[in-house]
Amino acid sequence: MSTSQRRLVLASASLAGLLALSACATGPGGSPAPTSTTVSSDQLLETAQPGLPNGRVIATGTVMDVDGDVQLCLGAVAESYPPQCTGIPLDDWTWDGVDGSETSGDVTWGTYAVYGTYDGERYLNTDPPIMLALYDPIRPEDPTDGVDGTTAEAELTTIQDDIAARLGQDALSIWTDRGYVWLQVVWDDGTIQDAADAEFGDGVVVVTSALREID
């Protein structure tokens, strides 16, 4: 066999090998090969549907009453005057006998610990609120048991940005600290945490609830 013929055979073999590797990587139909973090569309973080709390819950935030439309804001509050925020509709709220409020025009607001029940859309006030300045909450347990995460900061930032873009206002707050992405939502019974673990792996995203069960 001549030198040119040997080169042609080697080139053909190399091309066949590359095509075989490409077929393995893409899988049938040319779609990307599944990975360990591939989840179905109904298991994505933004489609996770937690069950509802069984009894009363408590939440701390800003009660915002705009001309009788009352909301409990658990996330960010704009530092305007009067302040502005978007929260959960708050039913059976009264300012009678409640200290610590401020009024400007048709807006009345204050920061409180509010007891109530939550149906997934609305919050029903059930007990007299406590001014946040006087509220002494029980320190929540650390879901990481004090162990720092091991994910690189650059990857955490990418995940944080991805979650923030996908959840929008459903993410009350999101930040990185101690090797984790910390995500606070209105309520989670573990369903959103499971979805985060399925997408990003265990020990990467820590999901916390603004509402805490007390009954």
C-alpha positions in Angstrom: 0.0 0.0 0.0 1.4 3.4 -0.9 1.9 6.2 1.6 -1.0 8.2 0.1 -3.3 5.2 0.4 -2.3 4.6 4.1 -3.1 8.3 4.8 -6.5 8.0 3.2 -7.4 4.9 5.3 -6.3 6.6 8.5 -8.2 9.7 7.7 -11.4 7.7 7.0 -11.0 5.8 10.3 -10.5 9.0 12.2 -13.6 10.5 10.6 -15.7 7.4 11.5 -14.5 7.6 15.1 -15.4 11.2 15.4 -18.9 10.6 14.0 -19.4 7.7 16.4 -18.4 9.9 19.4 -20.7 12.6 18.1 -23.6 10.2 17.9 -22.9 9.0 21.5 -22.8 12.6 22.8 -26.0 13.8 21.1 -28.1 10.7 21.4 -31.0 9.7 19.1 -32.4 12.4 16.9 -29.4 14.8 17.6 -30.7 16.0 21.0 -28.2 16.5 23.9 -27.4 13.6 26.0 -29.3 13.7 29.4 -27.3 14.5 32.5 -27.8 13.7 36.1 -29.4 17.1 36.7 -31.9 16.9 33.8 -35.5 17.1 35.1 -38.9 17.2 33.4 -40.7 20.5 32.8 -43.1 19.8 35.7 -40.3 19.4 38.1 -38.6 22.7 37.4 -38.1 25.2 40.2 -40.6 27.6 38.9 -43.3 24.9 38.5 -42.9 23.4 41.9 -46.2 23.5 43.9 -45.8 23.1 47.7 -48.7 21.9 49.8 -50.5 24.4 52.0 -49.7 24.9 55.7 -52.0 22.8 57.9 -52.6 25.4 60.6 -51.6 28.9 61.6 -48.4 30.5 60.4 -46.5 33.6 61.4 -44.7 36.0 59.2 -42.8 39.2 59.7 -43.0 42.1 57.2 -44.6 45.4 56.3 -48.4 45.7 56.3 -49.3 48.1 53.5 -52.8 49.6 53.4 -53.5 51.7 50.3 -57.0 53.1 50.6 -58.3 49.9 52.1 -56.4 47.5 49.9 -54.2 45.7 52.5 -51.2 43.6 51.7 -48.5 41.9 53.8 -45.2 42.5 52.1 -42.6 39.9 52.9 -39.9 41.0 50.4 -38.3 44.3 49.5 -39.9 47.6 50.3 -39.1 50.7 48.2 -37.7 53.5 50.4 -40.0 56.1 49.1 -42.5 58.2 51.2 -44.9 56.6 51.6 -43.1 53.3 51.0 -44.2 51.0 48.2 -44.3 47.2 48.0 -46.1 44.2 46.5 -47.2 41.5 48.9 -49.9 38.9 49.8 -53.5 40.2 50.1 -54.2 40.4 53.8 -57.7 39.8 55.0 -59.4 40.7 58.3 -56.9 43.4 59.1 -57.8 46.3 61.3 -55.7 49.2 62.6 -57.9 49.5 65.7 -55.7 49.1 68.8 -52.6 48.5 66.7 -49.6 50.8 67.5 -46.6 51.5 65.3 -48.3 52.6 62.1 -47.7 55.7 60.0 -50.0 57.4 57.5 -49.4 59.6 54.5 -52.3 60.5 52.4 -54.4 57.4 51.7 -51.5 55.0 52.7 -51.0 53.5 56.2 -48.2 51.1 57.0 -46.2 49.5 59.7 -43.9 46.5 60.4 -45.4 43.6 62.3 -45.3 39.9 63.1 -48.6 38.7 61.8 -50.4 35.5 62.7 -52.7 33.9 60.2 -53.6 31.2 57.8 -52.4 31.0 54.2 -54.4 29.5 51.3 -51.7 29.8 48.7 -53.0 33.2 47.5 -54.3 35.2 50.5 -53.3 35.6 54.1 -56.0 35.7 56.8 -55.2 37.6 59.9 -56.2 35.5 63.0 -54.6 37.2 66.0 -53.5 40.7 67.2 -50.2 41.5 65.5 -47.0 42.3 67.3 -44.9 45.4 66.5 -41.8 44.1 64.9 -39.7 46.3 67.2 -41.2 44.3 70.1 -41.1 40.8 68.5 -38.6 38.3 69.8 -38.6 35.5 67.2 -37.3 32.0 67.9 -34.0 31.6 66.1 -34.6 29.3 63.1 -32.5 26.2 62.7 -29.6 26.4 60.3 -30.5 24.0 57.4 -26.8 23.6 56.7 -26.0 22.5 60.3 -23.1 25.1 60.1 -21.3 23.3 57.3 -20.1 25.6 54.5 -20.9 24.7 50.9 -18.3 23.7 48.3 -19.7 25.2 45.1 -17.4 27.8 43.5 -18.6 31.4 43.8 -18.7 32.0 40.1 -21.1 29.1 39.7 -23.2 30.2 42.6 -23.6 33.7 41.0 -24.7 32.1 37.7 -27.2 30.0 39.5 -28.5 33.0 41.5 -29.0 35.0 38.4 -30.8 32.1 36.7 -33.2 31.5 39.6 -33.9 35.3 40.0 -34.8 35.6 36.3 -37.0 32.5 36.3 -38.9 33.2 39.6 -39.2 36.9 39.5 -41.2 38.2 42.4 -41.7 34.7 43.7 -38.2 34.9 45.0 -38.6 37.2 48.0 -34.8 37.4 48.3 -31.9 35.6 46.9 -28.2 35.9 47.7 -25.0 33.9 48.0 -23.2 33.2 51.3 -21.0 30.5 52.8 -20.9 28.5 49.6 -24.6 28.4 48.9 -27.3 30.2 47.0 -30.0 31.2 49.6 -33.5 31.5 48.3 -36.4 32.8 50.4 -39.9 32.2 49.1 -43.3 32.8 50.7 -43.9 29.2 51.7 -42.2 25.8 51.1 -43.0 22.5 52.6 -39.8 21.0 51.0 -41.2 20.8 47.5 -39.3 23.8 46.2 -36.1 22.5 48.0 -36.5 19.1 46.3 -36.9 20.9 42.9 -33.7 22.9 43.5 -31.8 19.8 44.5 -33.0 18.0 41.4 -31.8 20.9 39.1 -28.6 22.0 40.8 -27.6 19.1 43.0 -27.7 18.7 46.7 -26.0 21.3 48.9 -26.1 24.1 46.3 -29.4 26.0 46.9 -30.9 26.4 50.3 -34.6 27.3 50.3 -36.2 29.1 53.3 -39.8 30.1 54.0 -41.0 33.5 55.0 -44.0 31.8 56.6 -43.4 29.7 59.7 -45.8 27.1 61.0 -46.8 27.6 64.6 -49.7 25.1 65.0 
